[in-house]
């Protein structure tokens, strides 16, 4: 009850659940874990109580696999010393690469739960980075909600229905969609089908009518252009020092050896790549290639807000020209 208070207790370890300072105190409590991981030279990301380790290995590289195993053992020891416990059921190993090479690495990680797919902040990563499970999940969930919206559509106004569409459909299409950059159009076709169906339900357009004029009237960018929009927004932030360092380090401003007209046009270096499937889909290649294709006036936008407005107009004209 609001009028009652609990007795005062001294807490020697842990963080009170639901307290205002809980997130801050938990981060302070878990801070030494980063030093444990860094001692092994392993890269990691942490979000709340979720910690992910990253390491590049080759099938013949015993040392890298042993380094990862030693790091996990040290994490378990540190957690035991600090009244925590590593949940083995939630500790998953994902090996990304070709199937034959994955099997060699997985044979050395028998003591841990290996998975073909893992969920990372709501995104499903698969061992071949095809993102097929992620696309299937978005499509399945999206059509489930769209079916429910269609049932109540006769009782809703256009504005109210559009709010529901953005809350349940387009929000899912846009969430972390930059990860889908470089994928074949056939692979994201189901996402476009979901968006088309949402537009039909919203505008009460029949299935045999053309969808392009409907999307244009709603000012909805097609899925592929929504992906490019997100990638270009990240590149803009990185170019002007507003993006995270792990992305900013992937792009390099173009500086010719001698003074040229292109010296001050805000271009980026497009790195040479070896494989089309993975390398051309990477942020370090796909982002600069898209960025260099933009008009100079768009690359030189003064603020993020101005850039987003101009970019939306540019991509809209490109999509529906």
N, C-alpha and C positions, 0 to 999 in steps of 0.2 A: 504493500500500500504506500501511497505517496507520503502519508503522515508517519510512517514507521521507518526506523533505521535499524540495521543489524548491529550487533556488538562489534567492537574494534578487535581485529586480529592482526598479529604480526605475521607477515608473509616473508619467508626466508628464500623462497625460490619460485619461479614461474611468474605468470602474469594473470591478474584477475580478469576473468572473461566478461566482456561487455563494458569494461571501464573506459572512460574517455581517453585516458593515456595508454590504453591497451596496445594499439598499433605501434606507438612510439617505444614503449617499454619492451615490446616483443622484438622490435628491430635491434634495440640495444642489447637485448639478451642473446640474440642470434649473431651479432656482429663478429665475434671471434671465429665463427665457422668459416668466414671468408679467408682468414689467415691460414686455417688448416688446409683448405683447398689450394690456396696459392703456393704453399710449400711444395706441392707436387707438380706445379706448372700446368695445372688443368684449368681450362676456362669454365666459367659458370655464370648463370643468371639466377637471381632470387626474386620471388614475388610472394610476399607474406610468408607462409610456411612451406612454400613450394620451391625447392632448389633443384636446378638442372645442371648437370655436368656435360661438357662438350670436349671431345678430343678426336683428332684425326689419326687414324691408324691404317696400316696396310696389312694384308693377311699374313705376311711374313715378319711383321714387326712385333716380336714378343715383348719388347721393352715397354712400348706404349700401352699395351693391354695390362701388363703388370703394374704400370704406374697408376692406371685407373683403378685397379683392384686394391692397391695399397691405399689410394686416396679414400675409397669407400670404407675400408677397414678403419682408417684414422677418423673418419666422420662418425662411425659407430662408436668408437672409443670416446671421442669428445662428447657425444650425446649422452653416453652412459655416465660420464663424469658430471654432467650438468642436468641430471634428473630427466633426461629425454630418452626416447626410444625410436630407433629407425624402424618404420613399418615395412616389413618385407613384402607384404601383399601389395603395397602401393609403390614399391620401388621397381620400376620397369627399365629395361634396357632396349633401346632401339638402335639397330645398326643399319645405316643408310648406304646403299651401294648395289652393285650387281649381285644376283642371287648366288652365284658360285663363290664369290669372295665373302659374302655375308655369312655363309655356312661355316667358313674357316674361322672367322672371328667369333661367331656364336658358340662354337665348340669349346672356346676358351672361357666362356662366361656361363658355364652350366649351373653354377650355384645361385644365379640370379634369374628372375623372371624376365624372359625375353618376349617381345611383342612385335607383331607386324605393323601395328598402328598404336600410337599413343596420343593422348589429348593434352594439348598445351594451351592453357587459357582459352578453352573453348574451340580451338582449332585442332583438327585431326591430322597428324603427320603420319605418313606411311613410309615404309622402308625404301621405296623407290621414288619418293617425292613426286608422285603423280597427282596427288591431292584428289584422287577419285573418291575415297571414302568421305572426305570433307565436302565435296560437291554433292554427293549422294545424301549426306546428312542435312545440308542446307535445303536441298530440293524436297526431301521427305517432310521435314519440319515445316517448310514454307507452304507446301500444298495442304498440309493438315490445317494450318491456321487460315489459309485462303478459303478452304471449304467451309469453315465455320463462319467466316466473314460473309461469304456468299449467301448463307442461310438468313442472315439478318439484314442483308443489303436493302431489301424493299422497305425497311422501317428506318433507314438512316439517310441523312442528307449527304450530298456529295462531299462537303467539307469534313463531316464526321468520318465518313468512310475513308477518305484520304489520310486522315490521322491514323486510323487503324492500319492502313497499308504501310505507312512509314514505320509504325511501331513494330509490326509483325513480319513484314516482307522485306522492304528495302533496307531496314537496319541489318538484317541477316545477309543480304546481298553485299552490303558495304563493309561488314565487319572483317577486318584483316584481309580485304580482297587484294591488296598489293602482293600477297603471296601467290596469287594466281597469275601473275604477269608472265608472259612468254608461253603460256599453255596454248595448245592448238584450239582453234575456235570450236571444233567438234566436241572438245571436252567440256567447254563451258556452255554448250548449247542448251543444256537442261536448265541452267540458271537463267538464260535468256527466255526460255519457255515459261519459267516461273514469273518473270517480270511481265511478259506479254499477257499471261493469264490474269495477273493482278490488275493490269491496265484495263482488260476487258471487263472484269468484275466491277471495277470502279466506275467505268463510263457506260456500263451495260451495252458493250459492243458485242455483236454476234461473232461466232467463231469463224465464219467464212469471210468476214470483212478484213481488209488490210489493217495491220497493226501499226505500221510506220506512222501514218498520220495521227493515230491516237497517242503514241509516245511523244510525238512532236507537240501536240496540243497540251499535253501534261507537263512539257519541259523535262521529261525524264531521259537522261542519257542512257543508251543501251549498256549492257553489262560490260562489254569490252572497254568502252570509253570510261566507265566508272572506275575500272581497274587502272587505266592509264592516268586518270585524274588523281587517284590516290598516290601512285608512284611519282608523278610529277610534283605533287605537293611535298612529298618527302624530299625530293631532290632540291626543290627551292629552299626548304628549311636548312638542308645540309650546305647548300651553296653559300647561304648568307649567315652561317654560323648559328642557326637556330635548332638544328637537328641533333640527335644523340651521336656521341663520338663513334660508336661502333658502326654507324651508317656513314657518317661524314668521312671516316677514314677510307671508305671504299671509292670515293669520287675524287678526281684530280682535275683542277682547273687547267685549261689549255693555255700554255705559254710558249709561243713560237720562239725559235732561237734568234730570230731577227724581227724587227718591227714590221708588222703586216696590218692590213686593214681589219683582219679578224682578231687582232690582239685584244681589243677591249669590247668584244661582243658577247662575253659571258658564256663561252663555249666550254665544254668538258672533254677530257680525253676519253676516247672509247677504247678500252683495252682489247688486245687480241685474245681470241678464245680458241679452244681446241675442239670442243664438242658443241653441237647445236642444241641437244636435248637439255643439258643442265647449264652450261656456261652462258648461253645466250639468254637464258631465262633468269640469270642472276641479277641482283640489283646493280652490281658494279658495271654491267654491260647494258642491260635493258634501260636503266634509268638515264645514263648519259646519252644513249642513242635517241630516246624520246625527247630529252631536254634540248639537244642540238637541232631537232627538227622544228622547234617552236620559233615563232618570229622573235626578232631581237627585242622589240618593244615589250613583249610578254615576259621574256626572261629578265628584263630590267624593271619589273614592277616594284614599286616602292615598299609596299607592305604585303603581308600574307593575305590580308583581306582583299586588297586590290588584285593580287595575283589570282586568288580563287575566283573572283568575279570574271576577270578577263579569260581565265582558263576555261571556265564553264561555257562562256560564249564561244570561244574558239573551238572547243570540242563539239559543242552543239551544232555549229555550222558544218563541221567536218562530218558529223554523223548523219545529218539530214540534208546535206547539199545535193 
